[in-house]
């Protein structure tokens, strides 16, 4: 089955969910600041981790901080990120027939139909938030691993008030930790250092600003990047491909 023609990329950033659906070719090795669930909307895709061969699958879960490459051959892929406020492993609840490899999971199936319906509906921007929140609640009900309550509180606060003045020291003090202990525990629980997670939140803000209608330069400045080039370089490191491939012609 082929995907509908002339549909632009779909991005949705709301609450703890970040969602993308659209055609992808090859994404070079990259690392995300949050865990992600990947689903081939019309067929399988290939994924590769450091020191592994290419793996062909229909769904995959990649924890924050794990480097990976993607080869989709131009077919549409859905990516659902869920901020780890409750469980960094929550999105594994969306998978079926999965096996573990180097800390990730790859599967033969899982929750795909709802994500494909979002991609195919030209009016999806109007109802994506409710649909993605429902999927997140479903996956969280199946989570069997919870986050340290102090780190969970910090992640939640950063998501609500992602301001530069909320330093690691300030946040550590608010939950009764030293700055050094926070840094260690944060990486242990989330999978990426505190600083990299903050960079991910800045990327989310830039993407949301573009979806709202800003150009790349305006979005870069609004999210705290020095300029458009700084944003472009950060996007490539985060997603393994130029921003122009997935952020031009986005649906609104």
C-alpha positions in Angstrom: 0.0 0.0 0.0 1.3 3.4 -0.9 0.9 6.5 1.2 -1.4 9.3 0.1 0.3 11.8 -2.2 0.9 15.5 -1.6 0.8 15.3 2.1 3.3 17.6 3.9 5.2 16.5 7.0 3.2 16.4 10.2 4.8 17.7 13.4 2.9 18.1 16.7 4.5 19.3 19.9 2.2 19.5 22.9 2.6 18.6 26.6 5.0 15.7 27.0 4.5 14.5 23.4 6.5 15.3 20.3 5.3 13.7 17.1 6.5 13.5 13.5 5.2 11.6 10.5 6.5 11.9 7.0 8.8 10.4 4.4 12.4 9.8 5.4 15.3 8.5 3.3 18.5 8.0 5.4 19.2 9.6 8.7 22.8 9.4 9.7 23.9 8.3 13.2 22.2 10.6 15.8 21.0 10.7 19.4 17.8 12.0 20.9 17.3 13.7 24.2 14.1 11.8 24.9 12.9 8.2 24.3 11.2 7.6 20.9 8.8 5.0 19.4 9.3 4.5 15.7 6.7 2.9 13.4 6.9 2.2 9.6 3.5 3.5 8.5 3.2 1.3 5.4 5.9 -1.2 5.8 9.2 -2.1 7.4 12.3 0.1 7.8 15.9 -0.5 8.7 17.7 0.6 11.9 21.3 0.2 12.9 23.0 0.8 16.3 26.8 1.0 17.0 28.5 -2.3 16.4 25.4 -4.0 15.0 24.3 -4.8 11.4 21.2 -3.3 9.9 18.0 -4.6 11.4 14.7 -4.7 9.4 11.7 -4.1 11.6 8.2 -2.5 11.6 8.5 -0.8 15.0 11.4 0.2 17.3 11.9 1.8 20.7 15.1 3.8 21.1 15.9 5.2 24.6 17.4 8.7 25.0 21.0 9.0 24.3 21.4 5.8 22.2 23.0 6.5 18.8 21.3 5.0 15.8 20.9 5.3 12.0 17.7 4.9 10.0 17.1 3.8 6.4 13.5 4.2 5.3 14.0 4.4 1.6 11.8 7.4 1.2 8.8 5.7 3.0 6.8 7.5 5.7 7.9 6.9 9.3 6.2 8.0 12.5 8.2 9.1 15.5 6.6 9.6 18.8 8.6 11.0 21.7 7.4 11.0 25.2 9.1 13.1 27.8 10.3 10.8 30.6 8.3 12.3 33.4 7.0 9.0 34.7 8.9 6.2 33.0 11.7 6.4 30.4 10.6 3.0 29.1 6.9 3.8 28.8 6.8 3.7 25.0 7.8 0.1 24.9 4.1 -0.5 25.8 3.2 0.3 22.2 5.2 -2.5 20.7 4.3 -6.1 19.8 6.6 -9.0 19.2 9.7 -7.0 20.3 13.1 -8.2 21.2 15.9 -6.3 23.0 19.2 -5.2 21.5 21.9 -2.9 22.9 19.3 -1.2 25.2 16.7 -0.7 22.4 13.8 -2.8 21.3 12.8 -3.8 17.7 9.5 -5.4 16.8 7.4 -6.9 14.1 4.4 -4.8 15.1 2.7 -2.5 17.5 0.5 0.6 17.6 0.6 1.8 14.0 -3.0 2.3 12.8 -3.6 5.4 14.9 -0.4 7.0 13.8 -1.1 6.2 10.2 -4.6 7.8 10.6 -3.0 10.9 11.8 -0.6 11.0 8.9 -3.4 10.5 6.3 -5.8 13.0 7.6 -5.3 16.5 6.2 -7.0 17.9 9.3 -4.9 16.0 11.7 -3.5 19.1 13.4 -6.9 19.7 15.0 -7.0 16.4 16.8 -3.4 15.1 17.0 -3.0 16.3 20.6 -5.9 14.3 21.9 -4.9 11.2 20.0 -1.3 11.3 21.1 -2.2 11.9 24.7 -4.4 8.8 24.6 -1.6 6.7 23.2 0.7 8.1 25.9 -1.8 7.2 28.6 -2.1 3.7 27.2 1.6 3.1 27.1 2.1 4.5 30.6 -0.5 2.1 32.0 1.8 -0.7 30.7 5.0 0.7 32.1 6.8 -1.4 34.7 9.6 1.0 35.4 9.2 4.3 37.2 11.5 7.3 37.4 13.2 8.5 40.5 10.6 11.0 42.0 13.3 13.8 42.3 14.3 13.5 38.7 10.7 13.2 37.7 10.0 16.5 39.5 12.8 18.2 37.7 11.8 16.9 34.3 8.3 18.1 34.9 9.4 21.6 36.0 11.7 21.9 33.0 8.9 21.1 30.7 6.6 23.6 32.3 9.1 26.4 32.8 12.0 25.8 30.4 13.9 28.9 31.3 17.7 29.3 31.3 17.7 30.7 34.8 16.6 27.2 36.1 20.2 26.0 36.5 21.2 22.6 37.6 22.2 24.0 41.0 18.8 25.7 41.5 16.9 22.6 40.5 19.1 20.3 42.6 18.5 22.4 45.7 14.7 22.3 45.1 14.7 18.5 45.4 17.3 18.2 48.2 20.3 17.1 46.0 23.7 18.5 45.5 24.5 19.7 41.9 27.0 16.9 41.3 24.6 14.3 42.6 21.8 15.6 40.4 24.1 15.5 37.3 25.0 11.8 38.0 21.4 10.7 38.9 19.9 12.6 35.9 22.1 10.8 33.4 21.5 7.5 35.1 17.7 7.9 35.1 17.1 9.8 31.8 19.9 8.4 29.7 21.4 11.7 28.7 23.2 14.4 30.7 21.2 17.3 32.1 22.7 19.7 29.6 21.8 17.5 26.6 18.2 17.2 27.8 17.9 20.9 28.1 19.2 21.1 24.5 16.4 18.7 23.5 13.8 21.0 25.1 15.2 23.9 23.2 14.8 21.9 20.0 11.2 21.1 20.8 10.5 24.8 21.3 12.1 25.6 17.9 10.1 23.0 16.1 6.8 24.1 17.8 7.6 27.7 16.7 8.1 26.6 13.1 4.9 24.6 13.1 3.1 27.8 14.4 4.3 29.7 11.3 7.7 31.1 12.1 10.7 30.8 9.7 13.8 29.0 10.7 15.6 32.2 11.8 12.7 33.4 14.0 12.3 29.9 15.5 16.0 29.7 16.2 16.0 33.0 18.1 12.8 32.2 20.0 14.2 28.9 21.2 17.5 30.4 22.3 19.8 29.4 19.5 22.5 31.9 18.5 21.3 31.9 14.8 19.8 29.8 12.1 23.1 28.0 11.5 23.3 27.0 15.2 19.8 25.6 15.0 20.5 23.8 11.7 23.6 22.1 13.2 21.8 21.1 16.3 18.9 19.7 14.3 21.2 17.5 12.2 22.9 16.2 15.3 19.5 15.4 16.9 17.8 13.8 13.9 20.6 12.8 11.6 19.3 14.8 8.6 18.9 18.5 7.6 16.0 20.4 9.0 14.8 21.2 5.5 13.8 17.6 4.9 11.1 17.5 7.5 10.4 21.1 8.5 9.6 22.7 5.1 6.0 22.5 4.0 4.8 21.3 7.4 1.0 21.1 7.9 -0.7 23.7 10.1 
